[in-house]
Amino acid sequence: MSIRNLTSDTNDWTFGAGRSNYLNYDAEIGLNIKTRLLSFLGDCFFDTDAGIDWFNLLEYNRSARLQSSIEKTIAQTEGVVKVNNIDVLTNADRTLTIQYSVSTIYSTDYQGQVEFNYGR
């Protein structure tokens, strides 16, 4: 399986470069993790249970539930065999950084990072 790559600034599909617009192997799994983590709960009309409840889990005392939800989302991503490590960092400038390490069907230690600003 291969999936279309996204632009780094707006997360839109890339076009115009033929097969090089597609990702395979660990890069494909990493992009799938990223899109699943950036999805809001109930945002997908054909799977309303998919996504993370960002509106409620970014509140002050919800960090343990947020970490659990992020880990569950990563673990249930196609191609992920095991979640090795997850770090969730929230900053004063309202950015959230998720650093993770997973075992995939292609490697034993794939590392990735997802960052977004939830204050805009």
Backbone hydrogen bonds, N-H to C=O, Kabsch-Sander energy under -0.5 kcal/mol:
donor,donor_aa,acceptor,acceptor_aa,energy
3,I,23,L,-1.3
5,N,21,N,-4.0
7,T,12,D,-2.8
11,N,7,T,-1.0
14,T,5,N,-1.9
20,S,17,A,-1.6
21,N,18,G,-1.7
22,Y,19,R,-1.7
23,L,3,I,-3.1
27,A,24,N,-1.0
28,E,24,N,-0.8
29,I,25,Y,-1.8
30,G,26,D,-2.8
31,L,27,A,-2.1
32,N,28,E,-2.1
33,I,29,I,-2.4
34,K,30,G,-2.2
35,T,31,L,-2.5
36,R,32,N,-2.0
37,L,33,I,-2.5
38,L,34,K,-1.9
39,S,36,R,-0.7
41,L,52,I,-2.0
42,G,50,A,-1.3
43,D,40,F,-2.0
45,F,43,D,-0.6
47,D,44,C,-1.1
50,A,47,D,-1.7
52,I,39,S,-2.3
54,W,52,I,-2.3
56,N,53,D,-0.7
57,L,53,D,-2.4
58,L,54,W,-1.4
59,E,56,N,-0.9
62,R,59,E,-1.3
66,L,62,R,-2.6
67,Q,63,S,-2.5
68,S,64,A,-2.1
69,S,65,R,-2.4
70,I,66,L,-2.5
71,E,67,Q,-2.5
72,K,68,S,-2.3
73,T,69,S,-2.2
74,I,70,I,-2.4
75,A,71,E,-2.7
76,Q,72,K,-1.8
77,T,74,I,-1.5
80,V,77,T,-2.1
81,V,79,G,-0.5
81,V,103,S,-3.1
82,K,103,S,-1.7
84,N,82,K,-0.7
84,N,101,S,-2.3
85,N,101,S,-1.9
87,D,99,Q,-2.9
89,L,87,D,-0.6
89,L,97,T,-3.1
90,T,88,V,-0.5
91,N,95,T,-2.3
94,R,91,N,-1.7
96,L,116,F,-2.9
97,T,89,L,-2.9
98,I,114,V,-3.2
99,Q,87,D,-2.7
99,Q,97,T,-0.6
100,Y,112,G,-2.6
101,S,85,N,-2.5
102,V,110,Y,-2.8
103,S,82,K,-3.1
104,T,107,S,-2.4
105,I,79,G,-1.6
110,Y,102,V,-3.3
111,Q,109,D,-0.5
112,G,100,Y,-2.3
114,V,98,I,-2.5
116,F,96,L,-2.1
118,Y,94,R,-2.0
118,Y,116,F,-0.6
119,G,94,R,-0.7
